[in-house]
């Protein structure tokens, strides 16, 4: 059967890539045009979705690559600057005497070690532990109280005395305020207090005040 689809006065009209059926002599042509429009719409939408998905994936991959490249450039730039500064400090500038061959070789070896050292990006989990402390064996910090520890102890003890706590020593005649009493108590090491010193990894050591020199 031959279907006459030649448009006459009531013809098919094309709109946005679709053929709108017009009035023809038979219904077969209308069905064919409907199937054609459905297939055309399905193919068009699927191709657009695939294109958008591909573009988004490509953009994400390119963004990750750009970030990786920028990070590597920043690390390399910082390392090069540090190596140049170390070399300048070691050589001593223009007025300094030139390095000997052995010193130059040691310098290059040291720079190579710094450049090839391992960079730790991930900090491993560590459970803090207490480091045992014995008198005369303080392993964290100096064997004497630092000025910050002294200020912290005297401030806390002076506050206790101001709030009515009894002193551990006879009040000196020269004492005017509670801070004077706390300073004398600290000198005599009679304050029952323990100093905790902590390492960067979380390990700590509890040191009684009478263990300090």
PyMOL commands that place a pseudoatom at each C-alpha (Angstrom):
pseudoatom trace, name=CA, resn=UNK, resi=1, chain=A, elem=C, hetatm=0, pos=[0.000, 0.000, 0.000]
pseudoatom trace, name=CA, resn=UNK, resi=2, chain=A, elem=C, hetatm=0, pos=[1.354, 3.411, -0.937]
pseudoatom trace, name=CA, resn=UNK, resi=3, chain=A, elem=C, hetatm=0, pos=[0.570, 6.304, 1.384]
pseudoatom trace, name=CA, resn=UNK, resi=4, chain=A, elem=C, hetatm=0, pos=[0.455, 9.721, -0.111]
pseudoatom trace, name=CA, resn=UNK, resi=5, chain=A, elem=C, hetatm=0, pos=[2.296, 12.077, 2.292]
pseudoatom trace, name=CA, resn=UNK, resi=6, chain=A, elem=C, hetatm=0, pos=[2.822, 14.929, -0.089]
pseudoatom trace, name=CA, resn=UNK, resi=7, chain=A, elem=C, hetatm=0, pos=[1.593, 18.003, 1.743]
pseudoatom trace, name=CA, resn=UNK, resi=8, chain=A, elem=C, hetatm=0, pos=[-1.281, 19.842, 0.211]
pseudoatom trace, name=CA, resn=UNK, resi=9, chain=A, elem=C, hetatm=0, pos=[-3.042, 22.816, 1.636]
pseudoatom trace, name=CA, resn=UNK, resi=10, chain=A, elem=C, hetatm=0, pos=[-3.379, 21.047, 5.054]
pseudoatom trace, name=CA, resn=UNK, resi=11, chain=A, elem=C, hetatm=0, pos=[0.221, 19.967, 5.270]
pseudoatom trace, name=CA, resn=UNK, resi=12, chain=A, elem=C, hetatm=0, pos=[2.518, 18.730, 8.004]
pseudoatom trace, name=CA, resn=UNK, resi=13, chain=A, elem=C, hetatm=0, pos=[4.297, 21.513, 9.860]
pseudoatom trace, name=CA, resn=UNK, resi=14, chain=A, elem=C, hetatm=0, pos=[7.797, 21.152, 11.302]
pseudoatom trace, name=CA, resn=UNK, resi=15, chain=A, elem=C, hetatm=0, pos=[8.239, 22.738, 14.768]
pseudoatom trace, name=CA, resn=UNK, resi=16, chain=A, elem=C, hetatm=0, pos=[11.377, 22.430, 16.884]
pseudoatom trace, name=CA, resn=UNK, resi=17, chain=A, elem=C, hetatm=0, pos=[12.592, 19.310, 15.122]
pseudoatom trace, name=CA, resn=UNK, resi=18, chain=A, elem=C, hetatm=0, pos=[9.177, 17.605, 15.250]
pseudoatom trace, name=CA, resn=UNK, resi=19, chain=A, elem=C, hetatm=0, pos=[6.771, 16.976, 12.438]
pseudoatom trace, name=CA, resn=UNK, resi=20, chain=A, elem=C, hetatm=0, pos=[3.232, 17.867, 13.383]
pseudoatom trace, name=CA, resn=UNK, resi=21, chain=A, elem=C, hetatm=0, pos=[0.727, 15.649, 11.638]
pseudoatom trace, name=CA, resn=UNK, resi=22, chain=A, elem=C, hetatm=0, pos=[-1.665, 17.313, 9.301]
pseudoatom trace, name=CA, resn=UNK, resi=23, chain=A, elem=C, hetatm=0, pos=[-4.797, 15.990, 7.720]
pseudoatom trace, name=CA, resn=UNK, resi=24, chain=A, elem=C, hetatm=0, pos=[-4.049, 13.385, 5.035]
pseudoatom trace, name=CA, resn=UNK, resi=25, chain=A, elem=C, hetatm=0, pos=[-6.101, 10.991, 3.176]
pseudoatom trace, name=CA, resn=UNK, resi=26, chain=A, elem=C, hetatm=0, pos=[-5.102, 7.974, 5.404]
pseudoatom trace, name=CA, resn=UNK, resi=27, chain=A, elem=C, hetatm=0, pos=[-4.433, 7.359, 9.107]
pseudoatom trace, name=CA, resn=UNK, resi=28, chain=A, elem=C, hetatm=0, pos=[-1.252, 5.322, 8.407]
pseudoatom trace, name=CA, resn=UNK, resi=29, chain=A, elem=C, hetatm=0, pos=[0.773, 8.427, 7.693]
pseudoatom trace, name=CA, resn=UNK, resi=30, chain=A, elem=C, hetatm=0, pos=[-0.333, 9.981, 10.994]
pseudoatom trace, name=CA, resn=UNK, resi=31, chain=A, elem=C, hetatm=0, pos=[0.863, 6.913, 12.891]
pseudoatom trace, name=CA, resn=UNK, resi=32, chain=A, elem=C, hetatm=0, pos=[4.219, 6.920, 11.116]
pseudoatom trace, name=CA, resn=UNK, resi=33, chain=A, elem=C, hetatm=0, pos=[4.710, 10.607, 11.871]
pseudoatom trace, name=CA, resn=UNK, resi=34, chain=A, elem=C, hetatm=0, pos=[3.794, 10.021, 15.525]
pseudoatom trace, name=CA, resn=UNK, resi=35, chain=A, elem=C, hetatm=0, pos=[6.342, 7.182, 15.822]
pseudoatom trace, name=CA, resn=UNK, resi=36, chain=A, elem=C, hetatm=0, pos=[8.942, 9.341, 14.115]
pseudoatom trace, name=CA, resn=UNK, resi=37, chain=A, elem=C, hetatm=0, pos=[8.362, 12.221, 16.556]
pseudoatom trace, name=CA, resn=UNK, resi=38, chain=A, elem=C, hetatm=0, pos=[8.554, 9.889, 19.563]
pseudoatom trace, name=CA, resn=UNK, resi=39, chain=A, elem=C, hetatm=0, pos=[11.824, 8.335, 18.396]
pseudoatom trace, name=CA, resn=UNK, resi=40, chain=A, elem=C, hetatm=0, pos=[13.275, 11.730, 17.562]
pseudoatom trace, name=CA, resn=UNK, resi=41, chain=A, elem=C, hetatm=0, pos=[12.377, 13.135, 21.005]
pseudoatom trace, name=CA, resn=UNK, resi=42, chain=A, elem=C, hetatm=0, pos=[13.795, 10.073, 22.817]
pseudoatom trace, name=CA, resn=UNK, resi=43, chain=A, elem=C, hetatm=0, pos=[17.092, 10.221, 20.947]
pseudoatom trace, name=CA, resn=UNK, resi=44, chain=A, elem=C, hetatm=0, pos=[17.391, 13.982, 21.471]
pseudoatom trace, name=CA, resn=UNK, resi=45, chain=A, elem=C, hetatm=0, pos=[16.808, 13.835, 25.228]
pseudoatom trace, name=CA, resn=UNK, resi=46, chain=A, elem=C, hetatm=0, pos=[19.135, 10.888, 25.775]
pseudoatom trace, name=CA, resn=UNK, resi=47, chain=A, elem=C, hetatm=0, pos=[21.922, 12.532, 23.828]
pseudoatom trace, name=CA, resn=UNK, resi=48, chain=A, elem=C, hetatm=0, pos=[21.553, 15.759, 25.825]
pseudoatom trace, name=CA, resn=UNK, resi=49, chain=A, elem=C, hetatm=0, pos=[21.667, 13.906, 29.174]
pseudoatom trace, name=CA, resn=UNK, resi=50, chain=A, elem=C, hetatm=0, pos=[24.726, 11.922, 28.130]
pseudoatom trace, name=CA, resn=UNK, resi=51, chain=A, elem=C, hetatm=0, pos=[26.439, 15.091, 26.983]
pseudoatom trace, name=CA, resn=UNK, resi=52, chain=A, elem=C, hetatm=0, pos=[25.724, 16.892, 30.268]
pseudoatom trace, name=CA, resn=UNK, resi=53, chain=A, elem=C, hetatm=0, pos=[26.952, 13.890, 32.296]
pseudoatom trace, name=CA, resn=UNK, resi=54, chain=A, elem=C, hetatm=0, pos=[30.137, 13.644, 30.251]
pseudoatom trace, name=CA, resn=UNK, resi=55, chain=A, elem=C, hetatm=0, pos=[30.800, 17.365, 30.619]
pseudoatom trace, name=CA, resn=UNK, resi=56, chain=A, elem=C, hetatm=0, pos=[30.294, 17.217, 34.407]
pseudoatom trace, name=CA, resn=UNK, resi=57, chain=A, elem=C, hetatm=0, pos=[32.624, 14.227, 34.775]
pseudoatom trace, name=CA, resn=UNK, resi=58, chain=A, elem=C, hetatm=0, pos=[35.277, 15.906, 32.652]
pseudoatom trace, name=CA, resn=UNK, resi=59, chain=A, elem=C, hetatm=0, pos=[34.996, 19.118, 34.671]
pseudoatom trace, name=CA, resn=UNK, resi=60, chain=A, elem=C, hetatm=0, pos=[35.377, 17.246, 37.988]
pseudoatom trace, name=CA, resn=UNK, resi=61, chain=A, elem=C, hetatm=0, pos=[38.423, 15.356, 36.721]
pseudoatom trace, name=CA, resn=UNK, resi=62, chain=A, elem=C, hetatm=0, pos=[40.015, 18.529, 35.405]
pseudoatom trace, name=CA, resn=UNK, resi=63, chain=A, elem=C, hetatm=0, pos=[39.357, 20.297, 38.744]
pseudoatom trace, name=CA, resn=UNK, resi=64, chain=A, elem=C, hetatm=0, pos=[41.031, 17.471, 40.689]
pseudoatom trace, name=CA, resn=UNK, resi=65, chain=A, elem=C, hetatm=0, pos=[44.021, 17.516, 38.348]
pseudoatom trace, name=CA, resn=UNK, resi=66, chain=A, elem=C, hetatm=0, pos=[44.337, 21.295, 38.679]
pseudoatom trace, name=CA, resn=UNK, resi=67, chain=A, elem=C, hetatm=0, pos=[44.213, 21.086, 42.488]
pseudoatom trace, name=CA, resn=UNK, resi=68, chain=A, elem=C, hetatm=0, pos=[46.877, 18.355, 42.516]
pseudoatom trace, name=CA, resn=UNK, resi=69, chain=A, elem=C, hetatm=0, pos=[49.138, 20.372, 40.232]
pseudoatom trace, name=CA, resn=UNK, resi=70, chain=A, elem=C, hetatm=0, pos=[48.686, 23.527, 42.334]
pseudoatom trace, name=CA, resn=UNK, resi=71, chain=A, elem=C, hetatm=0, pos=[49.502, 21.605, 45.546]
pseudoatom trace, name=CA, resn=UNK, resi=72, chain=A, elem=C, hetatm=0, pos=[52.632, 20.115, 44.017]
pseudoatom trace, name=CA, resn=UNK, resi=73, chain=A, elem=C, hetatm=0, pos=[53.741, 23.520, 42.776]
pseudoatom trace, name=CA, resn=UNK, resi=74, chain=A, elem=C, hetatm=0, pos=[53.236, 25.077, 46.214]
pseudoatom trace, name=CA, resn=UNK, resi=75, chain=A, elem=C, hetatm=0, pos=[55.209, 22.284, 47.912]
pseudoatom trace, name=CA, resn=UNK, resi=76, chain=A, elem=C, hetatm=0, pos=[58.031, 22.501, 45.366]
pseudoatom trace, name=CA, resn=UNK, resi=77, chain=A, elem=C, hetatm=0, pos=[58.173, 26.300, 45.599]
pseudoatom trace, name=CA, resn=UNK, resi=78, chain=A, elem=C, hetatm=0, pos=[58.349, 26.208, 49.394]
pseudoatom trace, name=CA, resn=UNK, resi=79, chain=A, elem=C, hetatm=0, pos=[61.009, 23.488, 49.364]
pseudoatom trace, name=CA, resn=UNK, resi=80, chain=A, elem=C, hetatm=0, pos=[63.133, 25.330, 46.806]
pseudoatom trace, name=CA, resn=UNK, resi=81, chain=A, elem=C, hetatm=0, pos=[62.924, 28.517, 48.852]
pseudoatom trace, name=CA, resn=UNK, resi=82, chain=A, elem=C, hetatm=0, pos=[63.922, 26.689, 52.025]
pseudoatom trace, name=CA, resn=UNK, resi=83, chain=A, elem=C, hetatm=0, pos=[66.878, 25.020, 50.304]
pseudoatom trace, name=CA, resn=UNK, resi=84, chain=A, elem=C, hetatm=0, pos=[68.039, 28.335, 48.862]
pseudoatom trace, name=CA, resn=UNK, resi=85, chain=A, elem=C, hetatm=0, pos=[67.839, 29.976, 52.291]
pseudoatom trace, name=CA, resn=UNK, resi=86, chain=A, elem=C, hetatm=0, pos=[69.756, 27.109, 53.909]
pseudoatom trace, name=CA, resn=UNK, resi=87, chain=A, elem=C, hetatm=0, pos=[72.451, 27.314, 51.255]
pseudoatom trace, name=CA, resn=UNK, resi=88, chain=A, elem=C, hetatm=0, pos=[72.729, 31.086, 51.694]
pseudoatom trace, name=CA, resn=UNK, resi=89, chain=A, elem=C, hetatm=0, pos=[73.060, 30.830, 55.459]
pseudoatom trace, name=CA, resn=UNK, resi=90, chain=A, elem=C, hetatm=0, pos=[75.636, 28.063, 55.204]
pseudoatom trace, name=CA, resn=UNK, resi=91, chain=A, elem=C, hetatm=0, pos=[77.776, 29.839, 52.624]
pseudoatom trace, name=CA, resn=UNK, resi=92, chain=A, elem=C, hetatm=0, pos=[77.695, 33.033, 54.695]
pseudoatom trace, name=CA, resn=UNK, resi=93, chain=A, elem=C, hetatm=0, pos=[77.086, 35.644, 52.007]
pseudoatom trace, name=CA, resn=UNK, resi=94, chain=A, elem=C, hetatm=0, pos=[79.491, 37.685, 49.903]
pseudoatom trace, name=CA, resn=UNK, resi=95, chain=A, elem=C, hetatm=0, pos=[81.940, 38.727, 52.620]
pseudoatom trace, name=CA, resn=UNK, resi=96, chain=A, elem=C, hetatm=0, pos=[82.425, 35.207, 53.993]
pseudoatom trace, name=CA, resn=UNK, resi=97, chain=A, elem=C, hetatm=0, pos=[85.231, 32.949, 52.906]
pseudoatom trace, name=CA, resn=UNK, resi=98, chain=A, elem=C, hetatm=0, pos=[84.347, 30.399, 50.223]
pseudoatom trace, name=CA, resn=UNK, resi=99, chain=A, elem=C, hetatm=0, pos=[83.674, 26.871, 51.369]
pseudoatom trace, name=CA, resn=UNK, resi=100, chain=A, elem=C, hetatm=0, pos=[86.256, 24.174, 50.898]
pseudoatom trace, name=CA, resn=UNK, resi=101, chain=A, elem=C, hetatm=0, pos=[85.581, 21.211, 48.660]
pseudoatom trace, name=CA, resn=UNK, resi=102, chain=A, elem=C, hetatm=0, pos=[84.773, 19.017, 51.641]
pseudoatom trace, name=CA, resn=UNK, resi=103, chain=A, elem=C, hetatm=0, pos=[82.404, 21.619, 53.099]
pseudoatom trace, name=CA, resn=UNK, resi=104, chain=A, elem=C, hetatm=0, pos=[80.740, 22.087, 49.714]
pseudoatom trace, name=CA, resn=UNK, resi=105, chain=A, elem=C, hetatm=0, pos=[80.292, 18.326, 49.358]
pseudoatom trace, name=CA, resn=UNK, resi=106, chain=A, elem=C, hetatm=0, pos=[78.796, 18.111, 52.861]
pseudoatom trace, name=CA, resn=UNK, resi=107, chain=A, elem=C, hetatm=0, pos=[76.459, 20.979, 52.011]
pseudoatom trace, name=CA, resn=UNK, resi=108, chain=A, elem=C, hetatm=0, pos=[75.252, 19.316, 48.819]
pseudoatom trace, name=CA, resn=UNK, resi=109, chain=A, elem=C, hetatm=0, pos=[74.767, 16.039, 50.679]
pseudoatom trace, name=CA, resn=UNK, resi=110, chain=A, elem=C, hetatm=0, pos=[72.733, 17.779, 53.361]
pseudoatom trace, name=CA, resn=UNK, resi=111, chain=A, elem=C, hetatm=0, pos=[70.583, 19.572, 50.776]
pseudoatom trace, name=CA, resn=UNK, resi=112, chain=A, elem=C, hetatm=0, pos=[69.978, 16.283, 48.995]
pseudoatom trace, name=CA, resn=UNK, resi=113, chain=A, elem=C, hetatm=0, pos=[68.874, 14.673, 52.250]
pseudoatom trace, name=CA, resn=UNK, resi=114, chain=A, elem=C, hetatm=0, pos=[66.478, 17.526, 52.948]
pseudoatom trace, name=CA, resn=UNK, resi=115, chain=A, elem=C, hetatm=0, pos=[65.052, 17.410, 49.419]
pseudoatom trace, name=CA, resn=UNK, resi=116, chain=A, elem=C, hetatm=0, pos=[64.488, 13.637, 49.495]
pseudoatom trace, name=CA, resn=UNK, resi=117, chain=A, elem=C, hetatm=0, pos=[63.115, 13.393, 53.009]
pseudoatom trace, name=CA, resn=UNK, resi=118, chain=A, elem=C, hetatm=0, pos=[59.722, 11.837, 53.555]
pseudoatom trace, name=CA, resn=UNK, resi=119, chain=A, elem=C, hetatm=0, pos=[56.818, 14.230, 54.021]
pseudoatom trace, name=CA, resn=UNK, resi=120, chain=A, elem=C, hetatm=0, pos=[54.246, 13.029, 56.540]
pseudoatom trace, name=CA, resn=UNK, resi=121, chain=A, elem=C, hetatm=0, pos=[50.778, 13.939, 55.297]
pseudoatom trace, name=CA, resn=UNK, resi=122, chain=A, elem=C, hetatm=0, pos=[48.695, 11.766, 57.644]
pseudoatom trace, name=CA, resn=UNK, resi=123, chain=A, elem=C, hetatm=0, pos=[49.157, 11.881, 61.408]
pseudoatom trace, name=CA, resn=UNK, resi=124, chain=A, elem=C, hetatm=0, pos=[48.869, 8.424, 62.885]
pseudoatom trace, name=CA, resn=UNK, resi=125, chain=A, elem=C, hetatm=0, pos=[46.592, 7.984, 65.868]
pseudoatom trace, name=CA, resn=UNK, resi=126, chain=A, elem=C, hetatm=0, pos=[48.435, 7.775, 69.174]
pseudoatom trace, name=CA, resn=UNK, resi=127, chain=A, elem=C, hetatm=0, pos=[47.047, 6.985, 72.585]
pseudoatom trace, name=CA, resn=UNK, resi=128, chain=A, elem=C, hetatm=0, pos=[48.668, 9.309, 75.157]
pseudoatom trace, name=CA, resn=UNK, resi=129, chain=A, elem=C, hetatm=0, pos=[50.577, 7.513, 77.902]
pseudoatom trace, name=CA, resn=UNK, resi=130, chain=A, elem=C, hetatm=0, pos=[52.115, 8.696, 81.155]
pseudoatom trace, name=CA, resn=UNK, resi=131, chain=A, elem=C, hetatm=0, pos=[55.890, 8.760, 81.337]
pseudoatom trace, name=CA, resn=UNK, resi=132, chain=A, elem=C, hetatm=0, pos=[57.141, 7.603, 84.756]
pseudoatom trace, name=CA, resn=UNK, resi=133, chain=A, elem=C, hetatm=0, pos=[58.920, 10.232, 86.802]
pseudoatom trace, name=CA, resn=UNK, resi=134, chain=A, elem=C, hetatm=0, pos=[61.585, 9.765, 89.441]
pseudoatom trace, name=CA, resn=UNK, resi=135, chain=A, elem=C, hetatm=0, pos=[63.365, 12.325, 91.525]
pseudoatom trace, name=CA, resn=UNK, resi=136, chain=A, elem=C, hetatm=0, pos=[66.335, 13.654, 89.614]
pseudoatom trace, name=CA, resn=UNK, resi=137, chain=A, elem=C, hetatm=0, pos=[65.082, 12.132, 86.338]
pseudoatom trace, name=CA, resn=UNK, resi=138, chain=A, elem=C, hetatm=0, pos=[62.804, 14.704, 84.693]
pseudoatom trace, name=CA, resn=UNK, resi=139, chain=A, elem=C, hetatm=0, pos=[62.644, 13.704, 81.031]
pseudoatom trace, name=CA, resn=UNK, resi=140, chain=A, elem=C, hetatm=0, pos=[60.281, 16.424, 79.754]
pseudoatom trace, name=CA, resn=UNK, resi=141, chain=A, elem=C, hetatm=0, pos=[61.537, 19.991, 79.896]
pseudoatom trace, name=CA, resn=UNK, resi=142, chain=A, elem=C, hetatm=0, pos=[64.230, 21.528, 82.115]
pseudoatom trace, name=CA, resn=UNK, resi=143, chain=A, elem=C, hetatm=0, pos=[64.926, 20.231, 85.634]
pseudoatom trace, name=CA, resn=UNK, resi=144, chain=A, elem=C, hetatm=0, pos=[63.823, 23.574, 87.066]
pseudoatom trace, name=CA, resn=UNK, resi=145, chain=A, elem=C, hetatm=0, pos=[60.485, 25.360, 87.070]
pseudoatom trace, name=CA, resn=UNK, resi=146, chain=A, elem=C, hetatm=0, pos=[59.993, 27.664, 84.120]
pseudoatom trace, name=CA, resn=UNK, resi=147, chain=A, elem=C, hetatm=0, pos=[58.841, 31.244, 84.650]
pseudoatom trace, name=CA, resn=UNK, resi=148, chain=A, elem=C, hetatm=0, pos=[55.432, 30.352, 83.237]
pseudoatom trace, name=CA, resn=UNK, resi=149, chain=A, elem=C, hetatm=0, pos=[55.008, 27.468, 85.681]
pseudoatom trace, name=CA, resn=UNK, resi=150, chain=A, elem=C, hetatm=0, pos=[56.066, 29.706, 88.576]
pseudoatom trace, name=CA, resn=UNK, resi=151, chain=A, elem=C, hetatm=0, pos=[53.579, 32.394, 87.557]
pseudoatom trace, name=CA, resn=UNK, resi=152, chain=A, elem=C, hetatm=0, pos=[50.793, 29.818, 87.246]
pseudoatom trace, name=CA, resn=UNK, resi=153, chain=A, elem=C, hetatm=0, pos=[51.544, 28.285, 90.651]
pseudoatom trace, name=CA, resn=UNK, resi=154, chain=A, elem=C, hetatm=0, pos=[51.875, 31.593, 92.497]
pseudoatom trace, name=CA, resn=UNK, resi=155, chain=A, elem=C, hetatm=0, pos=[48.724, 32.990, 90.911]
pseudoatom trace, name=CA, resn=UNK, resi=156, chain=A, elem=C, hetatm=0, pos=[46.621, 29.953, 91.818]
pseudoatom trace, name=CA, resn=UNK, resi=157, chain=A, elem=C, hetatm=0, pos=[48.007, 29.795, 95.365]
pseudoatom trace, name=CA, resn=UNK, resi=158, chain=A, elem=C, hetatm=0, pos=[47.560, 33.540, 95.922]
pseudoatom trace, name=CA, resn=UNK, resi=159, chain=A, elem=C, hetatm=0, pos=[43.926, 33.212, 94.877]
pseudoatom trace, name=CA, resn=UNK, resi=160, chain=A, elem=C, hetatm=0, pos=[43.408, 30.411, 97.403]
pseudoatom trace, name=CA, resn=UNK, resi=161, chain=A, elem=C, hetatm=0, pos=[44.949, 32.498, 100.176]
pseudoatom trace, name=CA, resn=UNK, resi=162, chain=A, elem=C, hetatm=0, pos=[42.769, 35.479, 99.218]
pseudoatom trace, name=CA, resn=UNK, resi=163, chain=A, elem=C, hetatm=0, pos=[39.676, 33.267, 99.541]
pseudoatom trace, name=CA, resn=UNK, resi=164, chain=A, elem=C, hetatm=0, pos=[40.632, 32.211, 103.071]
pseudoatom trace, name=CA, resn=UNK, resi=165, chain=A, elem=C, hetatm=0, pos=[42.822, 29.131, 102.613]
pseudoatom trace, name=CA, resn=UNK, resi=166, chain=A, elem=C, hetatm=0, pos=[45.251, 28.590, 105.502]
pseudoatom trace, name=CA, resn=UNK, resi=167, chain=A, elem=C, hetatm=0, pos=[48.932, 29.180, 104.706]
pseudoatom trace, name=CA, resn=UNK, resi=168, chain=A, elem=C, hetatm=0, pos=[51.452, 26.329, 104.869]
pseudoatom trace, name=CA, resn=UNK, resi=169, chain=A, elem=C, hetatm=0, pos=[54.144, 28.490, 106.493]
pseudoatom trace, name=CA, resn=UNK, resi=170, chain=A, elem=C, hetatm=0, pos=[54.244, 31.164, 109.170]
pseudoatom trace, name=CA, resn=UNK, resi=171, chain=A, elem=C, hetatm=0, pos=[53.313, 34.439, 107.583]
pseudoatom trace, name=CA, resn=UNK, resi=172, chain=A, elem=C, hetatm=0, pos=[56.498, 36.475, 107.014]
pseudoatom trace, name=CA, resn=UNK, resi=173, chain=A, elem=C, hetatm=0, pos=[56.641, 39.943, 108.572]
pseudoatom trace, name=CA, resn=UNK, resi=174, chain=A, elem=C, hetatm=0, pos=[57.524, 41.412, 105.179]
pseudoatom trace, name=CA, resn=UNK, resi=175, chain=A, elem=C, hetatm=0, pos=[54.434, 39.934, 103.503]
pseudoatom trace, name=CA, resn=UNK, resi=176, chain=A, elem=C, hetatm=0, pos=[51.883, 42.527, 102.448]
pseudoatom trace, name=CA, resn=UNK, resi=177, chain=A, elem=C, hetatm=0, pos=[49.633, 40.615, 100.109]
pseudoatom trace, name=CA, resn=UNK, resi=178, chain=A, elem=C, hetatm=0, pos=[48.745, 36.985, 99.471]
pseudoatom trace, name=CA, resn=UNK, resi=179, chain=A, elem=C, hetatm=0, pos=[51.151, 36.880, 96.519]
pseudoatom trace, name=CA, resn=UNK, resi=180, chain=A, elem=C, hetatm=0, pos=[54.089, 37.433, 98.890]
pseudoatom trace, name=CA, resn=UNK, resi=181, chain=A, elem=C, hetatm=0, pos=[53.013, 34.432, 100.955]
pseudoatom trace, name=CA, resn=UNK, resi=182, chain=A, elem=C, hetatm=0, pos=[52.612, 32.249, 97.870]
pseudoatom trace, name=CA, resn=UNK, resi=183, chain=A, elem=C, hetatm=0, pos=[56.083, 33.229, 96.646]
pseudoatom trace, name=CA, resn=UNK, resi=184, chain=A, elem=C, hetatm=0, pos=[57.621, 32.192, 99.978]
pseudoatom trace, name=CA, resn=UNK, resi=185, chain=A, elem=C, hetatm=0, pos=[55.686, 28.914, 99.941]
pseudoatom trace, name=CA, resn=UNK, resi=186, chain=A, elem=C, hetatm=0, pos=[56.964, 28.210, 96.462]
pseudoatom trace, name=CA, resn=UNK, resi=187, chain=A, elem=C, hetatm=0, pos=[60.542, 28.907, 97.498]
pseudoatom trace, name=CA, resn=UNK, resi=188, chain=A, elem=C, hetatm=0, pos=[60.242, 26.417, 100.350]
pseudoatom trace, name=CA, resn=UNK, resi=189, chain=A, elem=C, hetatm=0, pos=[58.483, 23.859, 98.086]
pseudoatom trace, name=CA, resn=UNK, resi=190, chain=A, elem=C, hetatm=0, pos=[55.685, 23.269, 100.582]
pseudoatom trace, name=CA, resn=UNK, resi=191, chain=A, elem=C, hetatm=0, pos=[52.773, 23.706, 98.168]
pseudoatom trace, name=CA, resn=UNK, resi=192, chain=A, elem=C, hetatm=0, pos=[51.205, 20.277, 97.484]
pseudoatom trace, name=CA, resn=UNK, resi=193, chain=A, elem=C, hetatm=0, pos=[51.001, 20.615, 93.725]
pseudoatom trace, name=CA, resn=UNK, resi=194, chain=A, elem=C, hetatm=0, pos=[52.053, 18.534, 90.728]
pseudoatom trace, name=CA, resn=UNK, resi=195, chain=A, elem=C, hetatm=0, pos=[53.176, 19.914, 87.384]
pseudoatom trace, name=CA, resn=UNK, resi=196, chain=A, elem=C, hetatm=0, pos=[52.054, 18.094, 84.241]
pseudoatom trace, name=CA, resn=UNK, resi=197, chain=A, elem=C, hetatm=0, pos=[54.244, 18.553, 81.189]
pseudoatom trace, name=CA, resn=UNK, resi=198, chain=A, elem=C, hetatm=0, pos=[52.871, 17.331, 77.873]
pseudoatom trace, name=CA, resn=UNK, resi=199, chain=A, elem=C, hetatm=0, pos=[54.661, 16.342, 74.662]
pseudoatom trace, name=CA, resn=UNK, resi=200, chain=A, elem=C, hetatm=0, pos=[53.276, 17.200, 71.187]
pseudoatom trace, name=CA, resn=UNK, resi=201, chain=A, elem=C, hetatm=0, pos=[52.102, 13.590, 70.695]
pseudoatom trace, name=CA, resn=UNK, resi=202, chain=A, elem=C, hetatm=0, pos=[50.055, 13.726, 73.899]
pseudoatom trace, name=CA, resn=UNK, resi=203, chain=A, elem=C, hetatm=0, pos=[52.408, 11.827, 76.218]
pseudoatom trace, name=CA, resn=UNK, resi=204, chain=A, elem=C, hetatm=0, pos=[52.736, 13.506, 79.594]
pseudoatom trace, name=CA, resn=UNK, resi=205, chain=A, elem=C, hetatm=0, pos=[54.707, 13.410, 82.813]
pseudoatom trace, name=CA, resn=UNK, resi=206, chain=A, elem=C, hetatm=0, pos=[53.377, 14.353, 86.242]
pseudoatom trace, name=CA, resn=UNK, resi=207, chain=A, elem=C, hetatm=0, pos=[56.180, 15.966, 88.254]
pseudoatom trace, name=CA, resn=UNK, resi=208, chain=A, elem=C, hetatm=0, pos=[55.756, 16.775, 91.968]
pseudoatom trace, name=CA, resn=UNK, resi=209, chain=A, elem=C, hetatm=0, pos=[56.962, 20.240, 92.867]
pseudoatom trace, name=CA, resn=UNK, resi=210, chain=A, elem=C, hetatm=0, pos=[59.655, 18.947, 95.231]
pseudoatom trace, name=CA, resn=UNK, resi=211, chain=A, elem=C, hetatm=0, pos=[61.331, 17.098, 92.338]
pseudoatom trace, name=CA, resn=UNK, resi=212, chain=A, elem=C, hetatm=0, pos=[62.486, 20.361, 90.779]
pseudoatom trace, name=CA, resn=UNK, resi=213, chain=A, elem=C, hetatm=0, pos=[65.848, 21.878, 91.557]
for i in range(1, 213): cmd.bond("trace and resi %d" % i, "trace and resi %d" % (i + 1))
show_as sticks, trace
zoom trace
